[in-house]
């Protein structure tokens, strides 16, 4: 059985094109967890990309 993160990555691959993809959700995972690391390999974290600023 695939982990949900693998299904998310599969869907991202199907949608990739010229437009940006946005993935929203509360994953309740530690930053270094395998699923979050896998997803981060395909997408940029907006929080990190903005220097960790909330506003």
MMTF fields as JSON, N, C-alpha, C and O atoms, coordinates in Angstrom:
{
  "mmtfVersion": "1.0.0",
  "mmtfProducer": "UNKNOWN",
  "numBonds": 219,
  "numAtoms": 220,
  "numGroups": 55,
  "numChains": 1,
  "numModels": 1,
  "chainsPerModel": [1],
  "groupsPerChain": [55],
  "chainIdList": ["A"],
  "bondAtomList": [4, 2, 8, 6, 12, 10, 16, 14, 20, 18, 24, 22, 28, 26, 32, 30, 36, 34, 40, 38, 44, 42, 48, 46, 52, 50, 56, 54, 60, 58, 64, 62, 68, 66, 72, 70, 76, 74, 80, 78, 84, 82, 88, 86, 92, 90, 96, 94, 100, 98, 104, 102, 108, 106, 112, 110, 116, 114, 120, 118, 124, 122, 128, 126, 132, 130, 136, 134, 140, 138, 144, 142, 148, 146, 152, 150, 156, 154, 160, 158, 164, 162, 168, 166, 172, 170, 176, 174, 180, 178, 184, 182, 188, 186, 192, 190, 196, 194, 200, 198, 204, 202, 208, 206, 212, 210, 216, 214],
  "bondOrderList": [1, 1, 1, 1, 1, 1, 1, 1, 1, 1, 1, 1, 1, 1, 1, 1, 1, 1, 1, 1, 1, 1, 1, 1, 1, 1, 1, 1, 1, 1, 1, 1, 1, 1, 1, 1, 1, 1, 1, 1, 1, 1, 1, 1, 1, 1, 1, 1, 1, 1, 1, 1, 1, 1],
  "groupList": [{"groupName": "UNK", "atomNameList": ["N", "CA", "C", "O"], "elementList": ["N", "C", "C", "O"], "formalChargeList": [0, 0, 0, 0], "bondAtomList": [1, 0, 2, 1, 3, 2], "bondOrderList": [1, 1, 2], "singleLetterCode": "X", "chemCompType": "L-PEPTIDE LINKING"}],
  "groupTypeList": [0, 0, 0, 0, 0, 0, 0, 0, 0, 0, 0, 0, 0, 0, 0, 0, 0, 0, 0, 0, 0, 0, 0, 0, 0, 0, 0, 0, 0, 0, 0, 0, 0, 0, 0, 0, 0, 0, 0, 0, 0, 0, 0, 0, 0, 0, 0, 0, 0, 0, 0, 0, 0, 0, 0],
  "groupIdList": [1, 2, 3, 4, 5, 6, 7, 8, 9, 10, 11, 12, 13, 14, 15, 16, 17, 18, 19, 20, 21, 22, 23, 24, 25, 26, 27, 28, 29, 30, 31, 32, 33, 34, 35, 36, 37, 38, 39, 40, 41, 42, 43, 44, 45, 46, 47, 48, 49, 50, 51, 52, 53, 54, 55],
  "secStructList": [7, 7, 7, 2, 2, 2, 2, 2, 2, 2, 2, 2, 2, 2, 2, 7, 1, 1, 1, 7, 7, 7, 7, 7, 7, 7, 7, 7, 7, 7, 6, 6, 1, 2, 2, 2, 2, 2, 2, 2, 6, 6, 1, 7, 7, 2, 2, 2, 2, 6, 6, 6, 7, 7, 7],
  "xCoordList": [0.842, 0.0, 0.883, 1.842, 0.546, 1.317, 0.98, -0.145, 1.981, 1.775, 1.091, 1.351, 0.228, -0.44, 0.534, 0.206, 1.719, 2.694, 3.11, 3.354, 3.192, 3.527, 2.426, 2.71, 1.184, 0.064, 0.065, -0.256, 0.424, 0.526, 1.607, 1.396, 2.759, 3.858, 3.457, 3.787, 2.757, 2.275, 1.358, 1.48, 0.453, -0.488, 0.246, -0.08, 1.229, 2.023, 2.677, 2.693, 3.22, 3.849, 2.877, 3.255, 1.631, 0.617, 0.207, -0.143, 0.247, -0.222, 0.867, 0.564, 2.122, 3.209, 3.095, 2.862, 3.265, 3.205, 3.816, 4.773, 3.268, 3.782, 3.241, 3.807, 2.164, 1.555, 2.09, 2.426, 2.17, 2.641, 1.603, 0.398, 2.092, 1.213, 1.249, 2.3, 0.117, 0.033, -0.587, -1.666, 0.098, -0.39, -0.615, 0.318, -1.843, -2.193, -2.668, -3.274, -2.388, -2.89, -2.119, -1.033, -2.683, -2.037, -1.638, -2.47, -0.375, 0.087, 0.434, 0.602, 0.54, 0.874, 2.082, 2.076, 3.112, 4.339, 5.533, 5.556, 6.511, 7.747, 8.447, 8.303, 9.194, 9.85, 10.754, 10.877, 11.377, 12.321, 11.687, 12.399, 10.365, 9.709, 9.847, 9.909, 9.895, 10.063, 9.01, 9.372, 7.713, 6.72, 6.926, 6.794, 7.247, 7.426, 8.691, 8.702, 9.732, 10.974, 10.743, 11.237, 9.996, 9.685, 8.923, 9.264, 7.896, 7.09, 7.917, 7.796, 8.761, 9.591, 10.578, 11.045, 10.895, 11.795, 11.133, 11.821, 9.802, 9.054, 8.494, 8.222, 8.322, 7.71, 8.559, 9.338, 8.414, 9.071, 8.14, 6.935, 8.692, 7.938, 7.825, 8.837, 6.626, 6.425, 6.917, 7.452, 6.742, 7.207, 8.728, 9.254, 9.415, 10.875, 11.322, 12.306, 10.621, 10.987, 10.882, 11.573, 10.014, 9.857, 10.69, 10.487, 11.623, 12.488, 11.829, 12.306, 10.749, 10.084, 9.188, 8.793, 8.869, 8.018, 6.542, 6.135, 5.772, 4.327, 3.572, 2.444, 4.154, 3.457, 4.373, 3.971],
  "yCoordList": [-1.191, 0.0, 1.248, 1.349, 2.171, 3.409, 4.325, 4.34, 5.088, 6.122, 7.302, 7.557, 8.016, 9.172, 10.169, 10.794, 10.318, 11.249, 10.781, 11.605, 9.474, 8.95, 9.272, 9.56, 9.224, 9.569, 11.062, 11.456, 11.89, 13.34, 13.615, 14.391, 12.98, 13.173, 12.705, 13.356, 11.599, 11.095, 12.12, 12.382, 12.692, 13.678, 14.949, 15.534, 15.378, 16.552, 16.315, 17.205, 15.107, 14.77, 14.849, 15.248, 14.473, 14.523, 15.961, 16.271, 16.828, 18.202, 19.163, 20.239, 18.792, 19.72, 20.262, 19.529, 21.545, 22.227, 23.595, 23.773, 24.568, 25.926, 26.708, 27.735, 26.239, 26.938, 26.387, 25.206, 27.243, 26.761, 25.856, 26.015, 24.924, 24.059, 24.528, 24.928, 24.481, 24.861, 23.698, 23.219, 23.256, 22.173, 22.753, 23.239, 22.697, 23.231, 22.101, 21.134, 22.236, 21.24, 21.262, 21.836, 20.641, 20.485, 19.02, 18.157, 18.752, 17.371, 16.769, 15.556, 17.626, 17.151, 16.235, 15.177, 16.647, 15.865, 16.71, 17.914, 16.106, 16.84, 17.215, 16.502, 18.308, 18.758, 17.707, 17.676, 16.857, 15.881, 14.516, 13.551, 14.424, 13.134, 12.735, 13.591, 11.433, 10.936, 11.485, 11.941, 11.46, 11.979, 13.454, 13.859, 14.253, 15.695, 15.955, 16.831, 15.208, 15.348, 14.953, 15.621, 13.874, 13.436, 14.52, 14.846, 15.07, 16.106, 17.358, 17.989, 17.721, 18.925, 18.821, 19.84, 17.607, 17.432, 17.876, 18.135, 17.965, 18.34, 19.758, 20.355, 20.297, 21.615, 22.501, 22.002, 23.8, 24.755, 25.077, 25.241, 25.166, 25.533, 27.059, 27.743, 27.596, 29.055, 29.72, 30.829, 29.057, 29.615, 29.779, 30.818, 28.763, 28.85, 29.803, 30.522, 29.822, 30.684, 32.168, 33.0, 32.493, 33.897, 34.221, 35.256, 33.344, 33.598, 33.301, 33.762, 32.545, 32.175, 33.256, 33.178, 34.257, 35.348, 34.989, 34.505, 35.226, 34.94, 36.07, 35.861, 37.245, 38.381, 39.105, 40.09],
  "zCoordList": [0.0, 0.0, 0.0, 0.765, -0.853, -0.938, 0.225, 0.725, 0.643, 1.659, 0.965, -0.211, 1.669, 1.046, 0.409, -0.599, 0.987, 0.394, -0.998, -1.879, -1.203, -2.536, -3.544, -4.707, -3.103, -3.989, -4.313, -5.434, -3.335, -3.57, -4.613, -5.546, -4.452, -5.397, -6.794, -7.785, -6.873, -8.169, -8.831, -10.028, -8.068, -8.614, -9.039, -10.072, -8.254, -8.626, -9.982, -10.833, -10.184, -11.46, -12.622, -13.724, -12.386, -13.437, -13.75, -14.889, -12.762, -12.937, -13.393, -13.908, -13.214, -13.515, -14.925, -15.886, -15.013, -16.302, -16.15, -15.398, -16.86, -16.8, -15.611, -15.237, -15.023, -13.893, -12.579, -12.486, -11.564, -10.268, -9.599, -9.795, -8.821, -8.045, -6.597, -6.097, -5.931, -4.525, -3.77, -4.118, -2.745, -1.902, -0.514, 0.125, -0.061, 1.254, 2.146, 1.684, 3.403, 4.343, 5.641, 5.73, 6.628, 7.92, 8.014, 8.294, 7.781, 7.702, 9.064, 9.189, 10.082, 11.431, 11.427, 12.056, 10.717, 10.613, 11.036, 10.782, 11.667, 11.959, 10.65, 9.656, 10.63, 9.4, 8.755, 7.531, 9.544, 8.997, 8.73, 8.455, 8.807, 8.572, 7.103, 6.222, 6.852, 5.476, 4.511, 3.427, 4.866, 3.908, 3.582, 2.427, 4.589, 4.34, 3.518, 2.653, 3.781, 3.014, 1.559, 0.651, 1.33, -0.039, -0.801, -1.938, -0.171, -0.828, -1.075, -2.126, -0.106, -0.235, -1.394, -1.901, -1.814, -2.951, -4.257, -5.245, -4.265, -5.472, -5.422, -6.463, -4.223, -4.064, -3.166, -2.353, -3.307, -2.411, -1.254, -1.445, -0.069, 1.122, 1.168, 1.319, 1.042, 1.004, 2.284, 2.243, 3.404, 4.675, 4.651, 5.05, 4.189, 4.1, 3.0, 3.173, 1.88, 0.758, 1.105, 0.518, 2.062, 2.475, 3.705, 4.34, 4.044, 5.182, 6.514, 7.551, 6.512, 7.748, 8.33, 9.493, 7.535, 8.002, 7.821, 6.764, 8.834, 8.738, 8.047, 7.603, 7.945, 7.327, 6.385, 5.767]
}
